[in-house]
Amino acid sequence: MPGAALVTAPSIPTVPVTPAVLDRLRAIVGDKGLILDEHDKRPFVTDWRGELTGQAAAVVRPASTAEVSAVVKLCHDNGIAIVPQGGNTGLMGGATPWPVHRGILLSLGRMNHVLHVDSVGYTMTVEAGCILQTLQDTAARHDRLFPLSLGAQGSCMIGGNLSTNAGGVQVLRYGNARNLVLGLEVVLANGDVWDGLRALKKDNTGYDLKHLFMGAEGTLGIITKAVLKLWPTPKDVCAAWLAIRDPSAAIELLSEAHAASDDNVSSCELMSRACIDMVLRHIPGAQDPLKAETDWYLLLEWSSARPRQDGGAGMSDRMEQFLADQLDAGRVLDAVIAQTETQSRNMWRIRESVAEASRAEGPGLSYDVSVAISRIPEFIDKGLKSALDILPTIRPYPLGHIGDGNVHFSFMGPKGMDRATLGQYSPAITRAVNDLITSMGGSISAEHGIGIEKLDELQHYRARTELDIMRTIKRALDPDNIMNPGKVLRLG
Amino acid sequence: MPGAALVTAPSIPTVPVTPAVLDRLRAIVGDKGLILDEHDKRPFVTDWRGELTGQAAAVVRPASTAEVSAVVKLCHDNGIAIVPQGGNTGLMGGATPWPVHRGILLSLGRMNHVLHVDSVGYTMTVEAGCILQTLQDTAARHDRLFPLSLGAQGSCMIGGNLSTNAGGVQVLRYGNARNLVLGLEVVLANGDVWDGLRALKKDNTGYDLKHLFMGAEGTLGIITKAVLKLWPTPKDVCAAWLAIRDPSAAIELLSEAHAASDDNVSSCELMSRACIDMVLRHIPGAQDPLKAETDWYLLLEWSSARPRQDGGAGMSDRMEQFLADQLDAGRVLDAVIAQTETQSRNMWRIRESVAEASRAEGPGLSYDVSVAISRIPEFIDKGLKSALDILPTIRPYPLGHIGDGNVHFSFMGPKGMDRATLGQYSPAITRAVNDLITSMGGSISAEHGIGIEKLDELQHYRARTELDIMRTIKRALDPDNIMNPGKVLRLG
């Protein structure tokens, strides 16, 4: 992962967990809630990619908000640092302790209950340790949709999703994780519980605290419960695979798709030919939906909560008309609409297998950046030039959630180049990509957050004034720096 | 307005504006930007209802962010308090200085430029002093919708809308003001400028600062610019007027309307018969769309960005089918779909004239509260009983943005009762309504904010932990308490 090598450990509290504190932790969470064995701790202190490993005196697994509160209060009173963790699926090391960490890792995994589903009011109240897929399934059983959808959904937990403001493939229509939340319960750095667990769509009573805790990666408090918004279940879904002229065509086409679909565009994923070829090479059974003479493709999905009416025009009819118009306009070169569930699943499989295929292909570099949607083509164009200037044989396979302005700007190393050699080019390419995206008013981390990996990059690229405000807030809410210390921000 | 009489002035900075400071202010904003004459200051220091009047040594009208920054820095260095103001249309006194205020009032009215419209990217970058209606019109000229829509739109300014997280009649579909924003520029309490003016849909790089400044009513900084989201212009709009069984029927019906309309419900306004009768009494030309034997009505509007196709089913066909189903289900007793623009305008005129009609009717009480949508019927039922227990001859006329859980729980005084006598009952009724809404997990201020009017109510009803977090943030970002002091929070 680019940048990791540049990161030096920040100064964090190093108060050790004494046997007396351990006894008090055991008294709060019981033997079942305490992991001390090095082997058993390993999966918690190692990030899922296996690239970062830290330490923790104990993995503490409270089963209720009261237990979380008691654990945090104990740590607070003793100056002990806490690394909160959900499903441990983050890509930036936000949930992985630093090697110099001497405090505890607090896992929310036992707080995994759905507390209430209000299908008439379109809300669901849940504990932070619920697996994302469980929440999707629970909503579906009530004929509702919980739209957060991402690769790790089988193991990531909602508390982590909210703490990192997760993105995924449905942001275009439903927004990031923070947009799916009405209320939160948070355990603060001193152990107090903030009860903001309100199921209110409107509430103008002072500062909006929930948005401060979401995306803070556990550095300001620990999210323990949430009231989530639900939507109607899509009943008429139409996916299409488009060969397009270029990225500009994708932007223009998407701009018109909003109206043509009745504002029902649910996904718009841009893929390069290199991306698709890589999946076809490595993923058994994946089939190319369309052979065309172009470098650029779109997976476009429209979905409606209204079932297709007998004799009425459904999503696929509208899509067909839209694609015909776009062919005439020269933006689309060829297109196929999924006629069956199997065809649609195959299209999605290609998109979702890119990460797996890239791991099989070999060492690479990837940048999760965003920019104003209308500037994506310019970014891709200039970004490719910059990277190829540094390493002409690098193999780009850009893709992205184009409707969100989010490009996963990705490269495979040159054929035959090993990880270490590629690593020597990585700092220069990282700097070039980040310089470019910053000069274009974009973000160096669109959806994956900061964690450990991008600590120094944020420090470098963010204006001093903005970092100062963040530090002021961090110091005010966590004066002893015990909440996930050394993540997101350097305080010193 | 209930509660106002209960509020005692909080302790705020009282450093006066010396002639030397005045000279420096003049050097920053010029003669054109400085109002010192008492008569000319009056409209700025008086709230639009004419119920609150404060003081200011000077009304300062900077024309640029650099000028705002210089003015704030000057005040900061001298400990002088600042009341920021947009269109001065708030209902809670948030933009009105306290009578003991000795500092300046900073009006954003001269910063009224639309800086950029990106119609392909669906964004618009604007200065804080732009009138809301100007922004709606600008978007419309680009075939785009800026959906914020409320009674004061002809004079309120976007900076004030964002600082108060304004609501209005399209929240159900598009969200509150905070949901319409991608980026902000804010002048901080020390005069520094935070440049968060990013047109990014995704940006996970540290704490979300923009949501902290929105809804803070100018107590943490002054919003000077914003990047706003745009939507496709509705091309197929259908309004219907429904006589319904009761508020429960409204909730059930709305729950089904999301899917039936393709998630295209744009408004769902509940009105009581008393509400409609009051409008018919006082507003010349208003016509009752439907005479029915029921106490409850809904104005339901669906809108789609997709023009009605020749021969295809448009919004009104779907609405017709939906209403037929709801008649069968017994939720709707009678209904009429607007067939012409004039009919639709008449329906909306009734809804929008309620405030004007109530002023004509005489003294009254109104509570802007919210609760989980599915609990609205219970709230209305219990709330009416509580108020009638205290004053049996009071005349309720509840209405609300029911899709947002937001009820404007309103009462006219008993016939013939003067304002002063009604005022004697007001504290007891206010307390009963607020106690009830709080016990139901609701909000005592759904969309109008806190300002001066609800300072004591927030203090009374919010949990100590939550008030403590807010105070901690306020003290951290504005240690000298110069930004709109004595609003939202009591610090002492």
Interface residues (C-beta under 8 A of the other chain):
Chain A: D118 S119 V120 G121 Y122 T123 T164 N165 G167 V171 N176 R178 N179 L188 D192 V193 W194 D195 G196 R198 A199 L200 K201 K202 D203 N204 T205 G206 Y207 D208 L209 H211 L212 M214 G215 A216 L220 W231 P232 T233 K235 I251 E252 S255 H258 A259 A260 S261 D262 D263 N264 S304 A305 R306 Q309 G312 A313 R318 S370 V371 A372 I373 S374 R375 H401 G403 D404 G405 N406 G441 G442 S443 I444 S445 A446 E447 H448 G449 I450 K454 L458 R462 A463 T465 E466 L467 D468 I469 M470 T472 I473 K474 R475 A476 L477 V488 L489
Chain B: D118 S119 V120 G121 Y122 T123 T164 N165 G167 V171 N176 R178 N179 L188 D192 V193 W194 D195 G196 R198 A199 L200 K201 K202 D203 N204 T205 G206 Y207 D208 L209 H211 L212 M214 G215 A216 L220 W231 P232 T233 K235 I251 E252 S255 H258 A259 A260 S261 D262 D263 N264 S304 A305 R306 Q309 G312 A313 R318 S370 V371 A372 I373 S374 R375 H401 G403 D404 G405 N406 G441 G442 S443 I444 S445 A446 E447 H448 G449 I450 K454 L458 R462 A463 T465 E466 L467 D468 I469 M470 T472 I473 K474 R475 A476 L477 V488 L489
